[in-house]
Amino acid sequence: MMITPENLVRHELIGLPIEVVEGRNPSQVGISGRVVDETRNTFLIETRSGDKRVPKSTNSFLFTLSQGLKVKAVGSVLVSQPENRINKKMRRSRWKL
Amino acid sequence: MSRRKKGYYRARELARERIERLFLLAEEEHLRRPERSDRYVSIARRMGMRMRVRIPRRLKRRVCKGCRCYLSPGRTRVRLRDGVVTVTCAECGEVMRYPYR
């Protein structure tokens, strides 16, 4: 099953290119790199200047899928342990290409 | 089985794919950060347990049964003898034997 914007919530996010596009903390907006690890509330992003741990709930992220599609997702939808997220559903209003 | 549970089967299929992908990432990351590989393995195992999905045999054998760390050439000793592969983990000393024909 290919990763699509619909099943982004349920798919494996570790290893995907990611960018913080919106957020309450301006110093975090613009962080970009690869997702290296994930906890219930944060992403660990490997950037050129090192690893940054970024909270999910206060930020919006842009993921780049393998076909070149970019999907923007509100971070609060992704709040969950990685092994639990597989059962979560994401409403259509929460993501856009 | 009843078709009502179609969503359930799709989730398990997704779990299988994610487990494969995590092991792939573990292999890639191992050179630079072995502790990340261990973490990916633990996520994969937990997901398999939660979704009741079996980890494929060839992937299961890349994990130490004792300390659950990702086994790679740097931390593993593999010997063949009498039709048995003996894998020894360098981290915890666990010895795993797998027969082969």
N, CA and C atoms of all chains as a GROMACS GRO file, in nm:
protein
  594
    1MET      N    1   0.085  -0.120   0.000
    1MET     CA    2   0.000   0.000   0.000
    1MET      C    3   0.088   0.124   0.000
    2MET      N    4   0.081   0.200  -0.104
    2MET     CA    5   0.169   0.316  -0.112
    2MET      C    6   0.129   0.420  -0.010
    3ILE      N    7   0.227   0.495   0.032
    3ILE     CA    8   0.198   0.601   0.128
    3ILE      C    9   0.128   0.713   0.053
    4THR      N   10   0.016   0.754   0.101
    4THR     CA   11  -0.064   0.857   0.035
    4THR      C   12  -0.099   0.961   0.139
    5PRO      N   13  -0.145   1.074   0.096
    5PRO     CA   14  -0.185   1.175   0.196
    5PRO      C   15  -0.290   1.121   0.293
    6GLU      N   16  -0.376   1.030   0.247
    6GLU     CA   17  -0.478   0.979   0.338
    6GLU      C   18  -0.418   0.896   0.448
    7ASN      N   19  -0.322   0.810   0.414
    7ASN     CA   20  -0.271   0.723   0.520
    7ASN      C   21  -0.141   0.773   0.580
    8LEU      N   22  -0.117   0.902   0.564
    8LEU     CA   23   0.004   0.956   0.623
    8LEU      C   24   0.007   0.937   0.774
    9VAL      N   25  -0.110   0.953   0.838
    9VAL     CA   26  -0.113   0.940   0.984
    9VAL      C   27  -0.071   0.801   1.025
   10ARG      N   28  -0.110   0.702   0.944
   10ARG     CA   29  -0.090   0.565   0.986
   10ARG      C   30   0.042   0.509   0.940
   11HIS      N   31   0.110   0.584   0.856
   11HIS     CA   32   0.231   0.529   0.796
   11HIS      C   33   0.353   0.557   0.881
   12GLU      N   34   0.464   0.499   0.839
   12GLU     CA   35   0.588   0.517   0.912
   12GLU      C   36   0.648   0.652   0.875
   13LEU      N   37   0.663   0.738   0.974
   13LEU     CA   38   0.717   0.871   0.944
   13LEU      C   39   0.868   0.878   0.957
   14ILE      N   40   0.925   0.783   1.026
   14ILE     CA   41   1.070   0.784   1.041
   14ILE      C   42   1.132   0.761   0.905
   15GLY      N   43   1.225   0.849   0.869
   15GLY     CA   44   1.292   0.838   0.740
   15GLY      C   45   1.238   0.932   0.635
   16LEU      N   46   1.127   0.999   0.664
   16LEU     CA   47   1.070   1.090   0.566
   16LEU      C   48   1.133   1.228   0.578
   17PRO      N   49   1.151   1.296   0.465
   17PRO     CA   50   1.195   1.436   0.474
   17PRO      C   51   1.082   1.521   0.530
   18ILE      N   52   1.118   1.613   0.615
   18ILE     CA   53   1.016   1.690   0.686
   18ILE      C   54   1.062   1.834   0.700
   19GLU      N   55   0.964   1.924   0.710
   19GLU     CA   56   0.997   2.063   0.734
   19GLU      C   57   0.891   2.122   0.825
   20VAL      N   58   0.932   2.202   0.919
   20VAL     CA   59   0.837   2.270   1.006
   20VAL      C   60   0.793   2.397   0.935
   21VAL      N   61   0.666   2.407   0.901
   21VAL     CA   62   0.621   2.522   0.824
   21VAL      C   63   0.548   2.626   0.906
   22GLU      N   64   0.483   2.580   1.011
   22GLU     CA   65   0.415   2.677   1.098
   22GLU      C   66   0.435   2.633   1.240
   23GLY      N   67   0.428   2.730   1.330
   23GLY     CA   68   0.442   2.688   1.468
   23GLY      C   69   0.440   2.805   1.561
   24ARG      N   70   0.415   2.772   1.687
   24ARG     CA   71   0.406   2.880   1.785
   24ARG      C   72   0.542   2.932   1.825
   25ASN      N   73   0.642   2.852   1.802
   25ASN     CA   74   0.777   2.895   1.838
   25ASN      C   75   0.851   2.933   1.711
   26PRO      N   76   0.876   3.061   1.690
   26PRO     CA   77   0.935   3.103   1.562
   26PRO      C   78   1.073   3.047   1.538
   27SER      N   79   1.144   3.013   1.643
   27SER     CA   80   1.277   2.959   1.620
   27SER      C   81   1.271   2.816   1.569
   28GLN      N   82   1.154   2.753   1.575
   28GLN     CA   83   1.143   2.617   1.524
   28GLN      C   84   1.093   2.614   1.380
   29VAL      N   85   1.025   2.721   1.339
   29VAL     CA   86   0.973   2.723   1.203
   29VAL      C   87   1.090   2.726   1.106
   30GLY      N   88   1.087   2.641   1.006
   30GLY     CA   89   1.195   2.639   0.909
   30GLY      C   90   1.293   2.526   0.932
   31ILE      N   91   1.281   2.456   1.042
   31ILE     CA   92   1.367   2.340   1.063
   31ILE      C   93   1.330   2.236   0.960
   32SER      N   94   1.430   2.183   0.891
   32SER     CA   95   1.399   2.084   0.789
   32SER      C   96   1.507   1.977   0.789
   33GLY      N   97   1.468   1.857   0.747
   33GLY     CA   98   1.563   1.748   0.746
   33GLY      C   99   1.488   1.617   0.736
   34ARG      N  100   1.540   1.515   0.799
   34ARG     CA  101   1.476   1.383   0.796
   34ARG      C  102   1.428   1.348   0.935
   35VAL      N  103   1.317   1.278   0.942
   35VAL     CA  104   1.270   1.230   1.071
   35VAL      C  105   1.356   1.110   1.112
   36VAL      N  106   1.414   1.120   1.230
   36VAL     CA  107   1.500   1.012   1.273
   36VAL      C  108   1.437   0.930   1.386
   37ASP      N  109   1.358   0.997   1.469
   37ASP     CA  110   1.295   0.926   1.578
   37ASP      C  111   1.166   0.998   1.611
   38GLU      N  112   1.086   0.931   1.689
   38GLU     CA  113   0.954   0.986   1.717
   38GLU      C  114   0.910   0.940   1.854
   39THR      N  115   0.856   1.032   1.932
   39THR     CA  116   0.797   0.995   2.059
   39THR      C  117   0.652   1.036   2.053
   40ARG      N  118   0.584   1.023   2.164
   40ARG     CA  119   0.442   1.055   2.162
   40ARG      C  120   0.418   1.200   2.123
   41ASN      N  121   0.503   1.289   2.170
   41ASN     CA  122   0.477   1.431   2.150
   41ASN      C  123   0.578   1.502   2.063
   42THR      N  124   0.684   1.434   2.021
   42THR     CA  125   0.789   1.507   1.950
   42THR      C  126   0.838   1.428   1.829
   43PHE      N  127   0.904   1.502   1.740
   43PHE     CA  128   0.984   1.442   1.633
   43PHE      C  129   1.128   1.477   1.658
   44LEU      N  130   1.216   1.382   1.630
   44LEU     CA  131   1.358   1.415   1.631
   44LEU      C  132   1.400   1.428   1.485
   45ILE      N  133   1.440   1.548   1.446
   45ILE     CA  134   1.470   1.576   1.305
   45ILE      C  135   1.620   1.595   1.291
   46GLU      N  136   1.678   1.525   1.195
   46GLU     CA  137   1.821   1.540   1.171
   46GLU      C  138   1.838   1.646   1.064
   47THR      N  139   1.899   1.757   1.103
   47THR     CA  140   1.918   1.866   1.008
   47THR      C  141   2.067   1.881   0.982
   48ARG      N  142   2.097   1.972   0.892
   48ARG     CA  143   2.238   1.994   0.860
   48ARG      C  144   2.315   2.044   0.981
   49SER      N  145   2.243   2.112   1.070
   49SER     CA  146   2.314   2.167   1.186
   49SER      C  147   2.294   2.082   1.310
   50GLY      N  148   2.254   1.958   1.292
   50GLY     CA  149   2.242   1.872   1.408
   50GLY      C  150   2.101   1.819   1.426
   51ASP      N  151   2.080   1.746   1.534
   51ASP     CA  152   1.949   1.689   1.561
   51ASP      C  153   1.865   1.786   1.642
   52LYS      N  154   1.741   1.803   1.600
   52LYS     CA  155   1.652   1.893   1.674
   52LYS      C  156   1.527   1.817   1.714
   53ARG      N  157   1.490   1.833   1.840
   53ARG     CA  158   1.367   1.769   1.886
   53ARG      C  159   1.256   1.873   1.886
   54VAL      N  160   1.151   1.845   1.814
   54VAL     CA  161   1.045   1.944   1.788
   54VAL      C  162   0.913   1.888   1.836
   55PRO      N  163   0.836   1.964   1.915
   55PRO     CA  164   0.706   1.913   1.959
   55PRO      C  165   0.607   1.905   1.844
   56LYS      N  166   0.516   1.810   1.854
   56LYS     CA  167   0.419   1.793   1.746
   56LYS      C  168   0.300   1.888   1.762
   57SER      N  169   0.256   1.906   1.885
   57SER     CA  170   0.125   1.968   1.903
   57SER      C  171   0.123   2.114   1.864
   58THR      N  172   0.235   2.184   1.871
   58THR     CA  173   0.232   2.327   1.843
   58THR      C  174   0.280   2.362   1.704
   59ASN      N  175   0.308   2.262   1.621
   59ASN     CA  176   0.365   2.291   1.490
   59ASN      C  177   0.287   2.224   1.379
   60SER      N  178   0.304   2.277   1.257
   60SER     CA  179   0.255   2.211   1.137
   60SER      C  180   0.374   2.171   1.053
   61PHE      N  181   0.362   2.054   0.988
   61PHE     CA  182   0.476   1.998   0.918
   61PHE      C  183   0.444   1.974   0.772
   62LEU      N  184   0.552   1.976   0.692
   62LEU     CA  185   0.538   1.945   0.551
   62LEU      C  186   0.622   1.820   0.525
   63PHE      N  187   0.557   1.711   0.484
   63PHE     CA  188   0.627   1.587   0.454
   63PHE      C  189   0.640   1.572   0.304
   64THR      N  190   0.752   1.518   0.261
   64THR     CA  191   0.771   1.491   0.118
   64THR      C  192   0.761   1.342   0.096
   65LEU      N  193   0.661   1.300   0.018
   65LEU     CA  194   0.641   1.158  -0.007
   65LEU      C  195   0.726   1.112  -0.123
   66SER      N  196   0.730   0.979  -0.140
   66SER     CA  197   0.824   0.924  -0.236
   66SER      C  198   0.792   0.964  -0.379
   67GLN      N  199   0.662   0.989  -0.409
   67GLN     CA  200   0.634   1.029  -0.547
   67GLN      C  201   0.663   1.176  -0.572
   68GLY      N  202   0.714   1.245  -0.474
   68GLY     CA  203   0.740   1.386  -0.490
   68GLY      C  204   0.630   1.474  -0.434
   69LEU      N  205   0.519   1.411  -0.392
   69LEU     CA  206   0.410   1.488  -0.334
   69LEU      C  207   0.451   1.545  -0.200
   70LYS      N  208   0.404   1.666  -0.174
   70LYS     CA  209   0.429   1.720  -0.042
   70LYS      C  210   0.296   1.734   0.030
   71VAL      N  211   0.293   1.690   0.152
   71VAL     CA  212   0.169   1.694   0.229
   71VAL      C  213   0.193   1.775   0.354
   72LYS      N  214   0.103   1.870   0.376
   72LYS     CA  215   0.113   1.949   0.497
   72LYS      C  216   0.016   1.893   0.598
   73ALA      N  217   0.062   1.874   0.718
   73ALA     CA  218  -0.025   1.817   0.821
   73ALA      C  219  -0.009   1.895   0.950
   74VAL      N  220  -0.123   1.919   1.014
   74VAL     CA  221  -0.120   1.984   1.144
   74VAL      C  222  -0.062   1.887   1.245
   75GLY      N  223   0.031   1.934   1.324
   75GLY     CA  224   0.104   1.844   1.412
   75GLY      C  225   0.018   1.777   1.516
   76SER      N  226  -0.086   1.846   1.564
   76SER     CA  227  -0.165   1.790   1.673
   76SER      C  228  -0.234   1.661   1.634
   77VAL      N  229  -0.255   1.641   1.504
   77VAL     CA  230  -0.317   1.515   1.460
   77VAL      C  231  -0.221   1.398   1.476
   78LEU      N  232  -0.092   1.428   1.474
   78LEU     CA  233   0.008   1.322   1.476
   78LEU      C  234   0.054   1.288   1.616
   79VAL      N  235  -0.005   1.353   1.716
   79VAL     CA  236   0.037   1.326   1.853
   79VAL      C  237  -0.002   1.184   1.890
   80SER      N  238   0.097   1.099   1.906
   80SER     CA  239   0.070   0.960   1.939
   80SER      C  240   0.202   0.885   1.936
   81GLN      N  241   0.212   0.779   2.014
   81GLN     CA  242   0.330   0.693   2.002
   81GLN      C  243   0.332   0.629   1.863
   82PRO      N  244   0.450   0.613   1.806
   82PRO     CA  245   0.454   0.562   1.668
   82PRO      C  246   0.384   0.428   1.651
   83GLU      N  247   0.390   0.342   1.752
   83GLU     CA  248   0.327   0.212   1.732
   83GLU      C  249   0.175   0.219   1.745
   84ASN      N  250   0.125   0.325   1.809
   84ASN     CA  251  -0.020   0.338   1.821
   84ASN      C  252  -0.083   0.410   1.704
   85ARG      N  253  -0.003   0.488   1.635
   85ARG     CA  254  -0.059   0.576   1.534
   85ARG      C  255  -0.121   0.500   1.418
   86ILE      N  256  -0.088   0.375   1.407
   86ILE     CA  257  -0.132   0.299   1.291
   86ILE      C  258  -0.283   0.286   1.287
   87ASN      N  259  -0.349   0.302   1.400
   87ASN     CA  260  -0.493   0.288   1.402
   87ASN      C  261  -0.567   0.419   1.391
   88LYS      N  262  -0.492   0.528   1.388
   88LYS     CA  263  -0.560   0.657   1.391
   88LYS      C  264  -0.612   0.694   1.254
   89LYS      N  265  -0.723   0.767   1.255
   89LYS     CA  266  -0.778   0.818   1.129
   89LYS      C  267  -0.754   0.968   1.124
   90MET      N  268  -0.737   1.018   1.002
   90MET     CA  269  -0.717   1.162   0.991
   90MET      C  270  -0.828   1.222   0.906
   91ARG      N  271  -0.893   1.323   0.959
   91ARG     CA  272  -1.001   1.387   0.883
   91ARG      C  273  -0.943   1.463   0.766
   92ARG      N  274  -1.018   1.472   0.660
   92ARG     CA  275  -0.967   1.533   0.538
   92ARG      C  276  -0.931   1.680   0.558
   93SER      N  277  -0.996   1.743   0.653
   93SER     CA  278  -0.970   1.887   0.666
   93SER      C  279  -0.833   1.914   0.723
   94ARG      N  280  -0.770   1.811   0.776
   94ARG     CA  281  -0.647   1.838   0.849
   94ARG      C  282  -0.523   1.834   0.764
   95TRP      N  283  -0.537   1.790   0.641
   95TRP     CA  284  -0.417   1.786   0.559
   95TRP      C  285  -0.448   1.848   0.424
   96LYS      N  286  -0.342   1.898   0.360
   96LYS     CA  287  -0.359   1.943   0.223
   96LYS      C  288  -0.229   1.921   0.148
   97LEU      N  289  -0.240   1.910   0.019
   97LEU     CA  290  -0.122   1.884  -0.063
   97LEU      C  291  -0.042   2.013  -0.083
   98MET      N  292  -1.387  -1.486   0.732
   98MET     CA  293  -1.406  -1.387   0.838
   98MET      C  294  -1.503  -1.281   0.792
   99SER      N  295  -1.561  -1.208   0.885
   99SER     CA  296  -1.665  -1.113   0.846
   99SER      C  297  -1.604  -0.992   0.779
  100ARG      N  298  -1.675  -0.937   0.683
  100ARG     CA  299  -1.623  -0.824   0.606
  100ARG      C  300  -1.632  -0.695   0.686
  101ARG      N  301  -1.699  -0.698   0.797
  101ARG     CA  302  -1.710  -0.576   0.877
  101ARG      C  303  -1.573  -0.528   0.919
  102LYS      N  304  -1.481  -0.623   0.933
  102LYS     CA  305  -1.352  -0.587   0.991
  102LYS      C  306  -1.249  -0.550   0.885
  103LYS      N  307  -1.294  -0.501   0.770
  103LYS     CA  308  -1.199  -0.474   0.662
  103LYS      C  309  -1.093  -0.375   0.704
  104GLY      N  310  -1.133  -0.275   0.782
  104GLY     CA  311  -1.035  -0.177   0.825
  104GLY      C  312  -0.927  -0.241   0.910
  105TYR      N  313  -0.966  -0.339   0.984
  105TYR     CA  314  -0.871  -0.408   1.072
  105TYR      C  315  -0.764  -0.479   0.991
  106TYR      N  316  -0.805  -0.544   0.883
  106TYR     CA  317  -0.707  -0.616   0.802
  106TYR      C  318  -0.612  -0.522   0.732
  107ARG      N  319  -0.666  -0.406   0.691
  107ARG     CA  320  -0.578  -0.311   0.624
  107ARG      C  321  -0.472  -0.259   0.720
  108ALA      N  322  -0.514  -0.240   0.844
  108ALA     CA  323  -0.417  -0.190   0.941
  108ALA      C  324  -0.306  -0.292   0.963
  109ARG      N  325  -0.343  -0.420   0.962
  109ARG     CA  326  -0.238  -0.520   0.982
  109ARG      C  327  -0.144  -0.527   0.863
  110GLU      N  328  -0.199  -0.511   0.745
  110GLU     CA  329  -0.114  -0.510   0.626
  110GLU      C  330  -0.017  -0.393   0.633
  111LEU      N  331  -0.068  -0.279   0.676
  111LEU     CA  332   0.016  -0.160   0.692
  111LEU      C  333   0.124  -0.186   0.797
  112ALA      N  334   0.086  -0.257   0.902
  112ALA     CA  335   0.184  -0.287   1.007
  112ALA      C  336   0.298  -0.371   0.950
  113ARG      N  337   0.262  -0.468   0.864
  113ARG     CA  338   0.368  -0.550   0.805
  113ARG      C  339   0.463  -0.466   0.723
  114GLU      N  340   0.407  -0.374   0.646
  114GLU     CA  341   0.493  -0.290   0.563
  114GLU      C  342   0.582  -0.201   0.648
  115ARG      N  343   0.524  -0.147   0.753
  115ARG     CA  344   0.603  -0.059   0.839
  115ARG      C  345   0.716  -0.134   0.907
  116ILE      N  346   0.690  -0.257   0.946
  116ILE     CA  347   0.794  -0.335   1.010
  116ILE      C  348   0.909  -0.358   0.913
  117GLU      N  349   0.874  -0.393   0.788
  117GLU     CA  350   0.980  -0.413   0.689
  117GLU      C  351   1.061  -0.285   0.671
  118ARG      N  352   0.988  -0.174   0.664
  118ARG     CA  353   1.057  -0.048   0.641
  118ARG      C  354   1.147  -0.011   0.758
  119LEU      N  355   1.100  -0.038   0.879
  119LEU     CA  356   1.182  -0.006   0.995
  119LEU      C  357   1.310  -0.087   0.996
  120PHE      N  358   1.301  -0.213   0.956
  120PHE     CA  359   1.422  -0.294   0.954
  120PHE      C  360   1.518  -0.244   0.846
  121LEU      N  361   1.461  -0.198   0.736
  121LEU     CA  362   1.546  -0.140   0.631
  121LEU      C  363   1.619  -0.018   0.682
  122LEU      N  364   1.547   0.068   0.753
  122LEU     CA  365   1.609   0.187   0.810
  122LEU      C  366   1.714   0.149   0.914
  123ALA      N  367   1.685   0.045   0.990
  123ALA     CA  368   1.781   0.002   1.092
  123ALA      C  369   1.912  -0.040   1.025
  124GLU      N  370   1.900  -0.108   0.914
  124GLU     CA  371   2.020  -0.149   0.843
  124GLU      C  372   2.099  -0.029   0.795
  125GLU      N  373   2.029   0.072   0.744
  125GLU     CA  374   2.099   0.189   0.690
  125GLU      C  375   2.164   0.270   0.802
  126GLU      N  376   2.094   0.285   0.912
  126GLU     CA  377   2.145   0.374   1.016
  126GLU      C  378   2.255   0.309   1.097
  127HIS      N  379   2.270   0.179   1.083
  127HIS     CA  380   2.354   0.111   1.180
  127HIS      C  381   2.498   0.155   1.176
  128LEU      N  382   2.545   0.192   1.057
  128LEU     CA  383   2.686   0.228   1.048
  128LEU      C  384   2.718   0.347   1.136
  129ARG      N  385   2.627   0.446   1.134
  129ARG     CA  386   2.661   0.568   1.207
  129ARG      C  387   2.609   0.565   1.350
  130ARG      N  388   2.486   0.514   1.367
  130ARG     CA  389   2.425   0.522   1.499
  130ARG      C  390   2.359   0.389   1.536
  131PRO      N  391   2.434   0.300   1.593
  131PRO     CA  392   2.374   0.169   1.625
  131PRO      C  393   2.258   0.178   1.723
  132GLU      N  394   2.258   0.277   1.810
  132GLU     CA  395   2.148   0.282   1.906
  132GLU      C  396   2.017   0.316   1.837
  133ARG      N  397   2.025   0.386   1.724
  133ARG     CA  398   1.902   0.412   1.649
  133ARG      C  399   1.846   0.284   1.592
  134SER      N  400   1.934   0.198   1.544
  134SER     CA  401   1.886   0.070   1.490
  134SER      C  402   1.813  -0.008   1.598
  135ASP      N  403   1.868  -0.008   1.718
  135ASP     CA  404   1.800  -0.078   1.827
  135ASP      C  405   1.662  -0.019   1.852
  136ARG      N  406   1.655   0.111   1.844
  136ARG     CA  407   1.526   0.177   1.869
  136ARG      C  408   1.426   0.141   1.761
  137TYR      N  409   1.470   0.135   1.635
  137TYR     CA  410   1.377   0.100   1.527
  137TYR      C  411   1.328  -0.043   1.546
  138VAL      N  412   1.420  -0.129   1.589
  138VAL     CA  413   1.379  -0.267   1.614
  138VAL      C  414   1.274  -0.273   1.723
  139SER      N  415   1.292  -0.194   1.828
  139SER     CA  416   1.195  -0.201   1.938
  139SER      C  417   1.060  -0.147   1.894
  140ILE      N  418   1.060  -0.043   1.810
  140ILE     CA  419   0.931   0.006   1.759
  140ILE      C  420   0.864  -0.103   1.676
  141ALA      N  421   0.944  -0.168   1.592
  141ALA     CA  422   0.887  -0.272   1.505
  141ALA      C  423   0.828  -0.385   1.589
  142ARG      N  424   0.899  -0.424   1.693
  142ARG     CA  425   0.849  -0.534   1.777
  142ARG      C  426   0.721  -0.495   1.847
  143ARG      N  427   0.719  -0.375   1.902
  143ARG     CA  428   0.599  -0.330   1.972
  143ARG      C  429   0.481  -0.323   1.878
  144MET      N  430   0.504  -0.275   1.756
  144MET     CA  431   0.396  -0.267   1.660
  144MET      C  432   0.346  -0.406   1.624
  145GLY      N  433   0.439  -0.499   1.608
  145GLY     CA  434   0.398  -0.635   1.578
  145GLY      C  435   0.314  -0.694   1.690
  146MET      N  436   0.350  -0.666   1.813
  146MET     CA  437   0.275  -0.720   1.926
  146MET      C  438   0.137  -0.657   1.933
  147ARG      N  439   0.133  -0.527   1.910
  147ARG     CA  440   0.006  -0.458   1.925
  147ARG      C  441  -0.092  -0.499   1.818
  148MET      N  442  -0.041  -0.511   1.693
  148MET     CA  443  -0.130  -0.542   1.582
  148MET      C  444  -0.139  -0.693   1.557
  149ARG      N  445  -0.077  -0.772   1.644
  149ARG     CA  446  -0.078  -0.917   1.627
  149ARG      C  447  -0.026  -0.957   1.490
  150VAL      N  448   0.089  -0.904   1.456
  150VAL     CA  449   0.151  -0.933   1.327
  150VAL      C  450   0.285  -1.000   1.352
  151ARG      N  451   0.312  -1.107   1.281
  151ARG     CA  452   0.439  -1.176   1.302
  151ARG      C  453   0.550  -1.108   1.225
  152ILE      N  454   0.664  -1.099   1.289
  152ILE     CA  455   0.782  -1.048   1.219
  152ILE      C  456   0.837  -1.160   1.134
  153PRO      N  457   0.869  -1.135   1.007
  153PRO     CA  458   0.920  -1.242   0.921
  153PRO      C  459   1.047  -1.305   0.977
  154ARG      N  460   1.063  -1.433   0.951
  154ARG     CA  461   1.172  -1.508   1.012
  154ARG      C  462   1.308  -1.447   0.982
  155ARG      N  463   1.326  -1.402   0.857
  155ARG     CA  464   1.459  -1.351   0.823
  155ARG      C  465   1.489  -1.221   0.896
  156LEU      N  466   1.386  -1.145   0.931
  156LEU     CA  467   1.409  -1.023   1.008
  156LEU      C  468   1.426  -1.055   1.156
  157LYS      N  469   1.354  -1.156   1.199
  157LYS     CA  470   1.362  -1.192   1.341
  157LYS      C  471   1.502  -1.236   1.377
  158ARG      N  472   1.570  -1.297   1.280
  158ARG     CA  473   1.702  -1.350   1.310
  158ARG      C  474   1.810  -1.243   1.311
  159ARG      N  475   1.773  -1.121   1.270
  159ARG     CA  476   1.871  -1.013   1.274
  159ARG      C  477   1.868  -0.941   1.407
  160VAL      N  478   1.786  -0.992   1.498
  160VAL     CA  479   1.773  -0.929   1.628
  160VAL      C  480   1.819  -1.028   1.732
  161CYS      N  481   1.894  -0.980   1.829
  161CYS     CA  482   1.939  -1.067   1.937
  161CYS      C  483   1.822  -1.104   2.025
  162LYS      N  484   1.813  -1.232   2.060
  162LYS     CA  485   1.700  -1.273   2.142
  162LYS      C  486   1.716  -1.231   2.286
  163GLY      N  487   1.840  -1.206   2.326
  163GLY     CA  488   1.861  -1.174   2.466
  163GLY      C  489   1.841  -1.026   2.494
  164CYS      N  490   1.914  -0.943   2.423
  164CYS     CA  491   1.910  -0.800   2.452
  164CYS      C  492   1.831  -0.722   2.349
  165ARG      N  493   1.775  -0.788   2.248
  165ARG     CA  494   1.690  -0.722   2.148
  165ARG      C  495   1.762  -0.615   2.070
  166CYS      N  496   1.891  -0.627   2.055
  166CYS     CA  497   1.960  -0.528   1.976
  166CYS      C  498   1.970  -0.575   1.830
  167TYR      N  499   1.988  -0.480   1.741
  167TYR     CA  500   2.001  -0.513   1.600
  167TYR      C  501   2.138  -0.575   1.577
  168LEU      N  502   2.140  -0.692   1.514
  168LEU     CA  503   2.266  -0.763   1.493
  168LEU      C  504   2.326  -0.722   1.360
  169SER      N  505   2.452  -0.683   1.364
  169SER     CA  506   2.518  -0.647   1.240
  169SER      C  507   2.659  -0.703   1.247
  170PRO      N  508   2.731  -0.703   1.135
  170PRO     CA  509   2.865  -0.764   1.136
  170PRO      C  510   2.956  -0.710   1.245
  171GLY      N  511   2.937  -0.589   1.288
  171GLY     CA  512   3.024  -0.536   1.392
  171GLY      C  513   3.000  -0.598   1.528
  172ARG      N  514   2.875  -0.642   1.552
  172ARG     CA  515   2.845  -0.690   1.686
  172ARG      C  516   2.812  -0.837   1.689
  173THR      N  517   2.843  -0.907   1.582
  173THR     CA  518   2.793  -1.044   1.575
  173THR      C  519   2.904  -1.139   1.534
  174ARG      N  520   2.896  -1.260   1.585
  174ARG     CA  521   2.988  -1.363   1.539
  174ARG      C  522   2.903  -1.475   1.482
  175VAL      N  523   2.926  -1.506   1.356
  175VAL     CA  524   2.844  -1.608   1.290
  175VAL      C  525   2.933  -1.725   1.251
  176ARG      N  526   2.897  -1.841   1.294
  176ARG     CA  527   2.975  -1.959   1.260
  176ARG      C  528   2.882  -2.068   1.210
  177LEU      N  529   2.934  -2.149   1.118
  177LEU     CA  530   2.858  -2.262   1.067
  177LEU      C  531   2.922  -2.391   1.116
  178ARG      N  532   2.840  -2.481   1.162
  178ARG     CA  533   2.897  -2.608   1.209
  178ARG      C  534   2.789  -2.712   1.219
  179ASP      N  535   2.814  -2.827   1.158
  179ASP     CA  536   2.723  -2.941   1.172
  179ASP      C  537   2.580  -2.908   1.137
  180GLY      N  538   2.562  -2.829   1.033
  180GLY     CA  539   2.425  -2.799   0.993
  180GLY      C  540   2.356  -2.698   1.082
  181VAL      N  541   2.432  -2.626   1.163
  181VAL     CA  542   2.371  -2.527   1.252
  181VAL      C  543   2.447  -2.396   1.238
  182VAL      N  544   2.372  -2.285   1.221
  182VAL     CA  545   2.433  -2.153   1.224
  182VAL      C  546   2.433  -2.106   1.368
  183THR      N  547   2.549  -2.068   1.418
  183THR     CA  548   2.558  -2.018   1.555
  183THR      C  549   2.586  -1.869   1.551
  184VAL      N  550   2.492  -1.792   1.603
  184VAL     CA  551   2.506  -1.647   1.603
  184VAL      C  552   2.530  -1.602   1.746
  185THR      N  553   2.639  -1.533   1.770
  185THR     CA  554   2.672  -1.486   1.904
  185THR      C  555   2.667  -1.335   1.907
  186CYS      N  556   2.589  -1.282   1.997
  186CYS     CA  557   2.577  -1.135   2.009
  186CYS      C  558   2.694  -1.082   2.091
  187ALA      N  559   2.760  -0.980   2.039
  187ALA     CA  560   2.874  -0.925   2.111
  187ALA      C  561   2.832  -0.836   2.226
  188GLU      N  562   2.706  -0.788   2.222
  188GLU     CA  563   2.665  -0.695   2.326
  188GLU      C  564   2.630  -0.767   2.456
  189CYS      N  565   2.559  -0.877   2.445
  189CYS     CA  566   2.514  -0.942   2.568
  189CYS      C  567   2.565  -1.084   2.580
  190GLY      N  568   2.630  -1.136   2.477
  190GLY     CA  569   2.684  -1.270   2.487
  190GLY      C  570   2.584  -1.380   2.458
  191GLU      N  571   2.465  -1.345   2.416
  191GLU     CA  572   2.363  -1.446   2.388
  191GLU      C  573   2.401  -1.526   2.266
  192VAL      N  574   2.381  -1.658   2.273
  192VAL     CA  575   2.413  -1.746   2.161
  192VAL      C  576   2.282  -1.800   2.104
  193MET      N  577   2.265  -1.780   1.975
  193MET     CA  578   2.144  -1.829   1.910
  193MET      C  579   2.181  -1.931   1.805
  194ARG      N  580   2.112  -2.042   1.803
  194ARG     CA  581   2.144  -2.147   1.706
  194ARG      C  582   2.027  -2.171   1.615
  195TYR      N  583   2.053  -2.172   1.488
  195TYR     CA  584   1.947  -2.196   1.390
  195TYR      C  585   1.991  -2.310   1.299
  196PRO      N  586   1.911  -2.414   1.290
  196PRO     CA  587   1.948  -2.524   1.200
  196PRO      C  588   1.924  -2.487   1.055
  197TYR      N  589   2.000  -2.546   0.967
  197TYR     CA  590   1.976  -2.528   0.825
  197TYR      C  591   2.008  -2.657   0.755
  198ARG      N  592   1.956  -2.668   0.633
  198ARG     CA  593   1.981  -2.792   0.559
  198ARG      C  594   2.089  -2.773   0.456
   0.00000   0.00000   0.00000
